[in-house]
Amino acid sequence: MTFTLLVAALVLAGAGAGISRRWPVLGKVMMGLGGLGLIGIVASEVRQNLFSPQPKAPNRYEMAVSYCLANCMLGDLAGRSGSVVLLFPERRLMNADTEQSFEEGFIPPLRHARVALRVKALRLEGRDRDGGRGLSAFQKALAQARDAVAVVSYAGVPTGFERLFAAGQPKIPTCYVFDPQGTTHWLPALKEGYIRAVVLPRPGMQARGQEEIAGMPQTIFERFYLLATPANAEQTAASLKAQN
C-alpha cells in the first residue's frame, strides 16, 4: 500500500511538472499535491518505525513458574515424544499477556533438552458459579487432551480432582499444576501420583511490581514459590494450612 501511494504521489508531481508550461496554475497545484503526498508518506513511515508501541516483555515472575514445571516434566518424560497441553483458565480470569509469559517460560527448557514435545494451549470453559474452574470444566478440557503425554494446568485444580482418575474413567495424562490461590485441592491426586508437581506462591511473599522483577528463573522461583511433589505433599499442605 505504501509503495502504491508513493508511485501515485510521484506520478502526480511529475504530471504537474509536465503540464506547468501550458497550464501553470494546474501544474503547480498538481506538483503541490504530489509533494504533500510524499511528505505524508515519509512522516507516516517515520512514525511507524520510530514511535510504534513496543511488544510487552514477558513477565519473568510468571515465567519462573513455567520454568520449574517444564523441568519437572522433562525429568519424568525423558526420551518420550508427543504433545503437552497447557491448560489456562477462562479469558476473563487470565489475560493474554499472562498466558504469553507462562508459554514463553515453558518453551526454553524444551529447546535446551532437545525433545520432540509439541506444546498446545487449551482454555477452560465453565459456568459462572464455579468460575470456570469446576470439576466439569476440567473434565471437558481433559477430554481434549487424552492423546497428550502431559497436562500443565495454570488454573490450579478443583476439589475432588482425583476422582477423574478413578477406575472406569477415561485415561488422563500425568498432570503438573500451578495453583495461584494456594489451596490444597491437589493433595489427594499428588499423593497418589496423578499429579507429579504443584507450584504454589510462597506464603508471606508479596511480589509487588512483578513486571520489574529480574534475575534467573531458578532464583526467582526459590524466592517467591514453593514446589510440592509426592515426596513432600503432606508437609507442604501442612505449611500452607498453618499460614492460613
FENSUL-V252349 format. One record per pair of residues at least 24 apart in sequence whose C-alpha atoms are under 10 Angstrom apart, sorted by sequence separation. I is the first residue (numbers start at 1). J is the second residue. D is the distance in whole Angstrom. If there is no record, write none. Layout:
# FENSUL-V252349
i:I j:J d:D
i:I j:J d:D
This chain:
# FENSUL-V252349
i:9 j:33 d:8
i:10 j:34 d:6
i:13 j:37 d:9
i:133 j:157 d:7
i:134 j:158 d:6
i:135 j:159 d:7
i:146 j:170 d:8
i:147 j:171 d:9
i:148 j:172 d:9
i:149 j:173 d:6
i:150 j:174 d:5
i:151 j:175 d:5
i:152 j:176 d:5
i:153 j:177 d:5
i:154 j:178 d:5
i:155 j:179 d:6
i:156 j:180 d:7
i:159 j:183 d:9
i:161 j:185 d:7
i:162 j:186 d:8
i:165 j:189 d:8
i:200 j:224 d:9
i:201 j:225 d:5
i:202 j:226 d:5
i:9 j:34 d:4
i:10 j:35 d:8
i:12 j:37 d:9
i:13 j:38 d:9
i:120 j:145 d:9
i:133 j:158 d:6
i:134 j:159 d:8
i:135 j:160 d:7
i:136 j:161 d:10
i:139 j:164 d:7
i:146 j:171 d:7
i:147 j:172 d:9
i:148 j:173 d:6
i:149 j:174 d:7
i:150 j:175 d:6
i:151 j:176 d:6
i:152 j:177 d:6
i:153 j:178 d:6
i:154 j:179 d:7
i:155 j:180 d:7
i:156 j:181 d:8
i:158 j:183 d:9
i:159 j:184 d:8
i:160 j:185 d:7
i:161 j:186 d:7
i:162 j:187 d:9
i:163 j:188 d:9
i:164 j:189 d:9
i:200 j:225 d:6
i:201 j:226 d:6
i:202 j:227 d:9
i:8 j:34 d:8
i:9 j:35 d:7
i:133 j:159 d:10
i:134 j:160 d:10
i:135 j:161 d:7
i:138 j:164 d:9
i:145 j:171 d:10
i:146 j:172 d:6
i:147 j:173 d:8
i:148 j:174 d:9
i:149 j:175 d:9
i:150 j:176 d:8
i:151 j:177 d:8
i:152 j:178 d:8
i:153 j:179 d:8
i:154 j:180 d:8
i:155 j:181 d:9
i:156 j:182 d:9
i:157 j:183 d:9
i:158 j:184 d:9
i:159 j:185 d:5
i:160 j:186 d:8
i:161 j:187 d:9
i:162 j:188 d:6
i:163 j:189 d:8
i:199 j:225 d:7
i:200 j:226 d:5
i:201 j:227 d:9
i:7 j:34 d:10
i:9 j:36 d:8
i:10 j:37 d:9
i:134 j:161 d:9
i:135 j:162 d:10
i:143 j:170 d:8
i:145 j:172 d:8
i:146 j:173 d:7
i:156 j:183 d:8
i:157 j:184 d:9
i:158 j:185 d:6
i:159 j:186 d:7
i:160 j:187 d:10
i:161 j:188 d:8
i:162 j:189 d:5
i:165 j:192 d:10
i:199 j:226 d:6
i:200 j:227 d:6
i:6 j:34 d:9
i:9 j:37 d:6
i:10 j:38 d:8
i:120 j:148 d:9
i:130 j:158 d:9
i:135 j:163 d:9
i:136 j:164 d:10
i:142 j:170 d:10
i:143 j:171 d:9
i:144 j:172 d:10
i:145 j:173 d:8
i:156 j:184 d:9
i:157 j:185 d:6
i:158 j:186 d:8
i:159 j:187 d:9
i:160 j:188 d:8
i:161 j:189 d:7
i:162 j:190 d:9
i:198 j:226 d:8
i:199 j:227 d:5
i:200 j:228 d:8
i:8 j:37 d:9
i:9 j:38 d:6
i:119 j:148 d:9
i:122 j:151 d:10
i:124 j:153 d:10
i:135 j:164 d:8
i:142 j:171 d:9
i:143 j:172 d:8
i:156 j:185 d:8
i:157 j:186 d:6
i:159 j:188 d:9
i:160 j:189 d:9
i:162 j:191 d:10
i:165 j:194 d:7
i:198 j:227 d:6
i:199 j:228 d:6
i:8 j:38 d:9
i:9 j:39 d:10
i:118 j:148 d:9
i:121 j:151 d:10
i:123 j:153 d:10
i:142 j:172 d:7
i:156 j:186 d:8
i:157 j:187 d:10
i:162 j:192 d:8
i:164 j:194 d:10
i:197 j:227 d:7
i:198 j:228 d:5
i:199 j:229 d:9
i:6 j:37 d:8
i:7 j:38 d:9
i:9 j:40 d:10
i:117 j:148 d:10
i:118 j:149 d:10
i:119 j:150 d:10
i:120 j:151 d:10
i:121 j:152 d:9
i:122 j:153 d:10
i:123 j:154 d:10
i:124 j:155 d:8
i:139 j:170 d:10
i:142 j:173 d:8
i:162 j:193 d:10
i:197 j:228 d:6
i:198 j:229 d:7
i:5 j:37 d:8
i:6 j:38 d:6
i:9 j:41 d:9
i:90 j:122 d:10
i:91 j:123 d:8
i:117 j:149 d:9
i:119 j:151 d:10
i:123 j:155 d:9
i:157 j:189 d:10
i:162 j:194 d:7
i:196 j:228 d:9
i:197 j:229 d:5
i:198 j:230 d:9
i:5 j:38 d:8
i:6 j:39 d:10
i:82 j:115 d:9
i:83 j:116 d:8
i:84 j:117 d:7
i:85 j:118 d:8
i:86 j:119 d:7
i:87 j:120 d:9
i:88 j:121 d:7
i:89 j:122 d:9
i:90 j:123 d:6
i:91 j:124 d:9
i:117 j:150 d:10
i:139 j:172 d:9
i:161 j:194 d:10
i:162 j:195 d:9
i:195 j:228 d:10
i:196 j:229 d:6
i:197 j:230 d:7
i:6 j:40 d:10
i:79 j:113 d:10
i:81 j:115 d:7
i:82 j:116 d:7
i:83 j:117 d:5
i:84 j:118 d:6
i:85 j:119 d:6
i:86 j:120 d:6
i:87 j:121 d:6
i:88 j:122 d:6
i:89 j:123 d:6
i:90 j:124 d:5
i:91 j:125 d:9
i:161 j:195 d:10
i:195 j:229 d:8
i:196 j:230 d:7
i:197 j:231 d:10
i:5 j:40 d:10
i:6 j:41 d:7
i:63 j:98 d:9
i:66 j:101 d:9
i:67 j:102 d:9
i:70 j:105 d:8
i:71 j:106 d:9
i:74 j:109 d:8
i:78 j:113 d:9
i:79 j:114 d:10
i:80 j:115 d:8
i:81 j:116 d:5
i:82 j:117 d:5
i:83 j:118 d:4
i:84 j:119 d:5
i:85 j:120 d:5
i:86 j:121 d:5
i:87 j:122 d:5
i:88 j:123 d:5
i:89 j:124 d:5
i:90 j:125 d:6
i:195 j:230 d:8
i:196 j:231 d:10
i:198 j:233 d:9
i:5 j:41 d:8
i:6 j:42 d:9
i:62 j:98 d:7
i:63 j:99 d:10
i:65 j:101 d:10
i:66 j:102 d:6
i:67 j:103 d:10
i:69 j:105 d:10
i:70 j:106 d:6
i:74 j:110 d:8
i:79 j:115 d:7
i:80 j:116 d:7
i:81 j:117 d:5
i:82 j:118 d:6
i:83 j:119 d:6
i:84 j:120 d:6
i:85 j:121 d:6
i:86 j:122 d:6
i:87 j:123 d:6
i:88 j:124 d:6
i:89 j:125 d:8
i:90 j:126 d:8
i:193 j:229 d:9
i:194 j:230 d:9
i:197 j:233 d:9
i:200 j:236 d:10
i:203 j:239 d:9
i:62 j:99 d:9
i:63 j:100 d:9
i:64 j:101 d:9
i:65 j:102 d:7
i:66 j:103 d:7
i:67 j:104 d:9
i:68 j:105 d:9
i:69 j:106 d:8
i:70 j:107 d:8
i:73 j:110 d:10
i:78 j:115 d:8
i:79 j:116 d:8
i:80 j:117 d:8
i:81 j:118 d:8
i:82 j:119 d:9
i:83 j:120 d:7
i:84 j:121 d:8
i:85 j:122 d:7
i:86 j:123 d:8
i:87 j:124 d:7
i:88 j:125 d:10
i:89 j:126 d:9
i:193 j:230 d:6
i:203 j:240 d:7
i:3 j:41 d:9
i:59 j:97 d:8
i:62 j:100 d:10
i:63 j:101 d:5
i:64 j:102 d:8
i:66 j:104 d:8
i:67 j:105 d:5
i:68 j:106 d:8
i:70 j:108 d:9
i:71 j:109 d:7
i:77 j:115 d:9
i:79 j:117 d:10
i:85 j:123 d:10
i:93 j:131 d:8
i:190 j:228 d:8
i:191 j:229 d:8
i:192 j:230 d:7
i:193 j:231 d:10
i:198 j:236 d:10
i:202 j:240 d:9
i:2 j:41 d:7
i:58 j:97 d:8
i:59 j:98 d:7
i:62 j:101 d:6
i:63 j:102 d:5
i:66 j:105 d:5
i:67 j:106 d:5
i:70 j:109 d:6
i:71 j:110 d:8
i:74 j:113 d:8
i:92 j:131 d:10
i:93 j:132 d:9
i:190 j:229 d:7
i:191 j:230 d:5
i:201 j:240 d:10
i:203 j:242 d:10
i:204 j:243 d:8
i:2 j:42 d:10
i:57 j:97 d:9
i:58 j:98 d:8
i:61 j:101 d:9
i:62 j:102 d:6
i:63 j:103 d:8
i:64 j:104 d:10
i:65 j:105 d:7
i:66 j:106 d:5
i:67 j:107 d:8
i:69 j:109 d:10
i:70 j:110 d:7
i:77 j:117 d:10
i:92 j:132 d:10
i:190 j:230 d:5
i:191 j:231 d:8
i:200 j:240 d:9
i:203 j:243 d:7
i:56 j:97 d:8
i:58 j:99 d:10
i:59 j:100 d:9
i:60 j:101 d:7
i:61 j:102 d:9
i:62 j:103 d:10
i:63 j:104 d:7
i:64 j:105 d:7
i:65 j:106 d:8
i:66 j:107 d:8
i:67 j:108 d:8
i:68 j:109 d:9
i:74 j:115 d:9
i:90 j:131 d:8
i:91 j:132 d:10
i:157 j:198 d:10
i:187 j:228 d:9
i:189 j:230 d:9
i:190 j:231 d:9
i:191 j:232 d:9
i:203 j:244 d:9
i:2 j:44 d:9
i:58 j:100 d:7
i:59 j:101 d:6
i:60 j:102 d:9
i:62 j:104 d:10
i:63 j:105 d:4
i:64 j:106 d:9
i:66 j:108 d:10
i:67 j:109 d:7
i:71 j:113 d:9
i:89 j:131 d:9
i:90 j:132 d:6
i:156 j:198 d:9
i:186 j:228 d:10
i:187 j:229 d:9
i:188 j:230 d:10
i:190 j:232 d:10
i:191 j:233 d:6
i:2 j:45 d:9
i:57 j:100 d:10
i:58 j:101 d:5
i:59 j:102 d:8
i:62 j:105 d:8
i:63 j:106 d:7
i:66 j:109 d:9
i:67 j:110 d:10
i:74 j:117 d:10
i:89 j:132 d:7
i:90 j:133 d:8
i:152 j:195 d:10
i:156 j:199 d:9
i:187 j:230 d:9
i:190 j:233 d:7
i:191 j:234 d:8
i:56 j:100 d:10
i:57 j:101 d:8
i:58 j:102 d:8
i:60 j:104 d:10
i:61 j:105 d:10
i:63 j:107 d:10
i:89 j:133 d:7
i:151 j:195 d:9
i:156 j:200 d:9
i:182 j:226 d:10
i:189 j:233 d:10
i:190 j:234 d:10
i:56 j:101 d:10
i:58 j:103 d:9
i:59 j:104 d:9
i:60 j:105 d:8
i:88 j:133 d:10
i:150 j:195 d:10
i:152 j:197 d:10
i:153 j:198 d:9
i:154 j:199 d:9
i:180 j:225 d:10
i:188 j:233 d:9
i:58 j:104 d:7
i:59 j:105 d:9
i:106 j:152 d:10
i:152 j:198 d:10
i:187 j:233 d:6
i:188 j:234 d:10
i:58 j:105 d:8
i:186 j:233 d:9
i:187 j:234 d:8
i:89 j:137 d:10
i:89 j:138 d:10
i:178 j:227 d:9
i:184 j:233 d:9
i:187 j:236 d:9
i:177 j:227 d:10
i:184 j:234 d:10
i:187 j:237 d:7
i:87 j:138 d:9
i:177 j:228 d:10
i:186 j:237 d:9
i:102 j:154 d:8
i:184 j:236 d:9
i:185 j:237 d:10
i:88 j:141 d:10
i:176 j:229 d:10
i:184 j:237 d:6
i:87 j:141 d:8
i:183 j:237 d:8
i:184 j:238 d:9
i:87 j:142 d:9
i:99 j:154 d:9
i:182 j:237 d:9
i:85 j:141 d:10
i:184 j:240 d:8
i:85 j:142 d:9
i:183 j:240 d:8
i:184 j:241 d:8
i:87 j:145 d:10
i:182 j:240 d:7
i:183 j:241 d:9
i:85 j:144 d:9
i:86 j:145 d:10
i:182 j:241 d:10
i:85 j:145 d:7
i:94 j:154 d:10
i:84 j:145 d:8
i:85 j:146 d:10
i:94 j:155 d:9
i:183 j:244 d:10
i:83 j:145 d:9
i:85 j:147 d:10
i:93 j:155 d:9
i:182 j:244 d:10
i:84 j:147 d:9
i:85 j:148 d:7
i:83 j:147 d:8
i:84 j:148 d:6
i:85 j:149 d:8
i:86 j:150 d:9
i:87 j:151 d:7
i:88 j:152 d:9
i:89 j:153 d:9
i:82 j:147 d:8
i:83 j:148 d:5
i:84 j:149 d:6
i:85 j:150 d:6
i:86 j:151 d:6
i:87 j:152 d:6
i:88 j:153 d:6
i:89 j:154 d:7
i:90 j:155 d:9
i:82 j:148 d:6
i:83 j:149 d:6
i:84 j:150 d:5
i:85 j:151 d:5
i:86 j:152 d:5
i:87 j:153 d:5
i:88 j:154 d:5
i:89 j:155 d:5
i:81 j:148 d:9
i:82 j:149 d:6
i:83 j:150 d:7
i:84 j:151 d:6
i:85 j:152 d:6
i:86 j:153 d:6
i:87 j:154 d:6
i:88 j:155 d:6
i:89 j:156 d:9
i:81 j:149 d:8
i:82 j:150 d:9
i:83 j:151 d:9
i:84 j:152 d:7
i:85 j:153 d:8
i:86 j:154 d:7
i:87 j:155 d:7
i:88 j:156 d:9
i:80 j:149 d:8
i:86 j:155 d:10
i:87 j:156 d:10
i:77 j:149 d:8
i:77 j:150 d:9
i:76 j:150 d:10
i:73 j:149 d:10
i:73 j:150 d:8
i:73 j:151 d:9
i:73 j:152 d:9
i:70 j:152 d:9
i:69 j:152 d:8
i:69 j:153 d:10
i:66 j:152 d:9
i:66 j:154 d:9
i:85 j:173 d:10
i:65 j:154 d:9
i:84 j:173 d:9
i:85 j:175 d:10
i:86 j:176 d:10
i:87 j:177 d:9
i:84 j:175 d:10
i:86 j:177 d:10
i:77 j:174 d:10
i:76 j:174 d:10
i:73 j:174 d:9
i:73 j:175 d:9
i:73 j:176 d:7
i:72 j:176 d:8
i:70 j:176 d:9
i:69 j:176 d:7
i:69 j:177 d:8
i:69 j:178 d:8
i:66 j:177 d:10
i:65 j:177 d:10
i:66 j:178 d:9
i:105 j:217 d:9
i:65 j:178 d:7
i:76 j:196 d:8
i:73 j:196 d:8
i:72 j:196 d:8
i:73 j:197 d:8
i:72 j:197 d:7
i:72 j:198 d:10
i:69 j:196 d:9
i:69 j:197 d:7
i:68 j:197 d:9
i:69 j:198 d:8
i:68 j:198 d:10
i:69 j:199 d:7
i:68 j:199 d:8
i:65 j:198 d:10
i:66 j:199 d:9
i:65 j:199 d:7
i:65 j:200 d:9
i:65 j:201 d:10
i:61 j:207 d:8
i:61 j:209 d:10
i:62 j:210 d:8
i:61 j:210 d:6
i:62 j:211 d:9
i:68 j:217 d:8
i:60 j:210 d:8
i:61 j:211 d:7
i:67 j:217 d:7
i:68 j:218 d:8
i:59 j:210 d:7
i:60 j:211 d:7
i:61 j:212 d:9
i:62 j:213 d:10
i:64 j:215 d:10
i:66 j:217 d:9
i:67 j:218 d:8
i:59 j:211 d:5
i:60 j:212 d:8
i:61 j:213 d:6
i:64 j:216 d:8
i:65 j:217 d:8
i:58 j:211 d:8
i:59 j:212 d:8
i:60 j:213 d:7
i:61 j:214 d:8
i:64 j:217 d:5
i:65 j:218 d:9
i:68 j:221 d:8
i:57 j:211 d:9
i:59 j:213 d:8
i:60 j:214 d:6
i:61 j:215 d:9
i:63 j:217 d:7
i:64 j:218 d:7
i:67 j:221 d:9
i:68 j:222 d:10
i:59 j:214 d:9
i:60 j:215 d:8
i:61 j:216 d:10
i:62 j:217 d:9
i:64 j:219 d:9
i:65 j:220 d:9
i:66 j:221 d:10
i:72 j:227 d:10
i:60 j:216 d:8
i:61 j:217 d:8
i:64 j:220 d:6
i:65 j:221 d:7
i:60 j:217 d:7
i:63 j:220 d:9
i:64 j:221 d:6
i:68 j:225 d:10
i:72 j:229 d:10
i:62 j:220 d:9
i:63 j:221 d:9
i:64 j:222 d:9
i:69 j:227 d:9
i:61 j:220 d:7
i:62 j:221 d:9
i:65 j:224 d:10
i:68 j:227 d:8
i:60 j:220 d:8
i:61 j:221 d:8
i:64 j:224 d:9
i:65 j:225 d:8
i:60 j:221 d:10
i:64 j:225 d:9
i:65 j:226 d:10
i:65 j:227 d:10
i:61 j:224 d:8
i:61 j:225 d:10
